[in-house]
Amino acid sequence: MEVVSVVLLAGGIAGVMAWLLVGRWPGLDPATPRVATRAVVEEVRRHQTLRTFVHRRTDPATATGLALTAAVALAAAGSIGVGALLLMVQTDRGFARWDKSFGEWGADHATAASTTFLREVSLLGGTTITVALAVVVAVVEVIRTRQRAIPGFLLCVIGGVTILLNVTKFVVSRDRPTIRQLTGFSGSSFPSGHAATAAASLAALALLLGLRRSHRAKAALTGLAVGLAVAVASTRVLLGVHWFTDVLAGLALGWAWFAICSIAFGGRLLRFGAPVEAAERAEALELEGASRSRSG
């Protein structure tokens, strides 16, 4: 059962790392527009220096602060990661050197039981399970939080990542592994659709389930989402239907798209255009302050 152990170990390590990272971040975040507006107003009233600019970018209470900064960084890192992996695939360097060996190892150590386990875990990145989970979470969280933007947010995340990965698959058109394939598949190989879908959708569900809950709960949900996404990605390699670089690109693409959608909806503010509105308010207050200084 070495194959099962690899999946559990990969998902477990990734999940614990994400849990520890989020758990060590400041617990305060922009849970309501009122908190975000007040924080923005207080910041722009200060004299504009490099120090206050950095503080505003890392202040967890500000709508344009830590949450937005982290999301932008994640989106940028994911986009750069996909590009770097594509370059590795084309030049057979970096992680691409491990593509064949990882796939062959999975085929050599496969058993009937391990293959069944891999297929079941892999379903978490499939369309049917993803849509079902999204509908259930959307209904529950709309009732609990009264946030009407939840269905739109999930549609943006899941629908958007599906379109993005299929366009990328069409453009790249990479052949599937020729190793022993232990499950069905469709489309070209790069990036992994299951990995991308799991990364984006599970992150979105974790964000919604963490609304108005404790910081510990949010950290645990984040760790669970990351761990499950990595586990799904690893199953695709061990089932012989994706190269290692395919699933890395899928994870990067999925998390990058989730970050972009989070930016658009203001993170836990969950209102489309919230960061833009906060930035516009800040700019208006800056102009007002400058005008008063000149008139005084």
Long-range contacts (C-beta under 8 A, 24 or more apart in sequence): 1-111, 1-113, 1-114, 2-109, 3-106, 3-109, 3-110, 3-111, 3-114, 3-117, 3-118, 3-238, 4-113, 4-114, 4-117, 4-118, 6-234, 6-238, 7-117, 7-118, 7-121, 7-231, 7-234, 7-235, 7-238, 8-231, 10-230, 10-231, 10-234, 11-227, 11-228, 11-230, 11-231, 11-234, 12-227, 14-226, 14-227, 14-229, 14-230, 15-223, 15-224, 15-226, 15-227, 15-228, 15-230, 16-223, 16-227, 17-223, 17-226, 18-222, 18-223, 18-225, 18-226, 18-227, 19-219, 19-220, 19-222, 19-223, 19-224, 20-223, 22-218, 22-219, 22-222, 22-223, 23-215, 23-216, 23-219, 25-60, 25-66, 26-60, 26-66, 27-60, 27-215, 28-60, 28-61, 29-60, 29-61, 29-66, 29-67, 29-267, 29-268, 30-60, 30-61, 30-62, 30-63, 30-65, 30-67, 30-266, 30-267, 30-268, 30-269, 31-211, 31-212, 31-268, 31-269, 32-269, 33-63, 33-269, 33-271, 33-274, 35-61, 36-61, 36-62, 36-63, 36-266, 36-269, 36-274, 36-278, 37-63, 37-278, 37-281, 39-63, 39-65, 40-64, 40-278, 40-281, 40-282, 40-285, 41-281, 41-285, 43-282, 44-282, 44-285, 44-286, 44-289, 45-285, 45-289, 48-286, 62-278, 63-266, 63-267, 63-269, 63-274, 63-275, 63-278, 64-275, 64-278, 64-279, 64-282, 67-262, 67-267, 67-268, 68-263, 68-267, 68-275, 71-259, 71-260, 71-262, 71-263, 71-267, 72-259, 72-263, 74-255, 74-256, 74-258, 74-259, 75-256, 75-257, 75-259, 75-260, 75-263, 76-256, 77-252, 77-256, 78-252, 78-253, 78-254, 78-255, 78-256, 78-257, 78-259, 79-252, 79-256, 81-248, 81-249, 81-252, 81-256, 82-168, 82-191, 82-249, 82-252, 82-253, 82-256, 85-191, 85-245, 85-248, 85-249, 85-252, 86-172, 86-190, 86-249, 88-245, 89-172, 89-174, 89-190, 89-243, 89-245, 95-244, 95-245, 95-248, 96-243, 96-244, 96-245, 98-244, 99-177, 99-243, 99-244, 99-245, 100-177, 100-179, 100-243, 102-237, 102-238, 102-243, 102-244, 103-177, 103-179, 103-237, 103-238, 103-240, 103-243, 103-244, 104-179, 105-238, 106-179, 106-237, 106-238, 106-239, 106-240, 107-179, 107-180, 107-182, 107-240, 110-180, 110-182, 110-238, 115-182, 115-183, 115-239, 118-182, 118-183, 118-235, 118-238, 118-239, 119-182, 119-183, 119-235, 119-239, 121-231, 121-232, 121-235, 122-183, 122-194, 122-232, 122-235, 122-236, 122-239, 124-198, 124-202, 124-228, 124-231, 124-232, 125-192, 125-193, 125-194, 125-195, 125-196, 125-197, 125-198, 125-229, 125-232, 125-233, 125-236, 126-194, 126-197, 127-162, 127-197, 130-158, 130-197, 130-198, 130-201, 131-158, 133-201, 133-205, 134-158, 134-201, 134-204, 134-205, 137-205, 137-208, 137-209, 138-208, 141-208, 141-209, 141-211, 144-211, 145-211, 145-212, 147-211, 147-270, 149-265, 149-270, 149-271, 149-272, 150-208, 150-270, 152-265, 152-272, 153-204, 153-208, 153-261, 153-265, 153-270, 154-201, 154-204, 154-208, 156-261, 156-264, 156-265, 157-200, 157-201, 157-203, 157-204, 157-257, 157-258, 157-261, 158-197, 158-200, 158-201, 158-204, 160-200, 160-257, 160-261, 161-196, 161-197, 161-200, 161-201, 161-253, 161-254, 161-257, 161-258, 162-193, 162-197, 164-196, 164-253, 164-257, 165-191, 165-193, 165-196, 165-197, 165-250, 165-253, 165-254, 166-193, 168-253, 169-193, 174-243, 174-246, 176-241, 176-242, 177-240, 177-241, 177-242, 177-243, 179-240, 180-240, 181-239, 181-240, 181-241, 182-239, 182-240, 182-241, 183-239, 183-240, 183-241, 184-241, 185-241, 185-242, 189-241, 189-242, 189-243, 189-246, 190-243, 190-245, 190-246, 190-249, 191-246, 191-247, 191-249, 191-250, 191-252, 191-253, 192-233, 192-236, 192-242, 192-246, 192-247, 192-249, 192-250, 193-250, 194-232, 194-233, 194-235, 194-236, 194-242, 194-250, 195-229, 195-232, 195-233, 195-236, 195-242, 195-246, 195-247, 195-248, 195-249, 195-250, 195-251, 195-254, 196-250, 196-251, 196-253, 196-254, 196-257, 197-254, 198-228, 198-229, 198-232, 198-233, 198-254, 199-229, 199-233, 199-250, 199-251, 199-253, 199-254, 199-255, 199-258, 200-254, 200-255, 200-257, 200-258, 200-261, 201-254, 202-226, 202-228, 202-229, 203-229, 203-254, 203-255, 203-258, 204-258, 204-261, 207-262, 207-267, 207-268, 210-268, 211-268, 211-270, 229-254
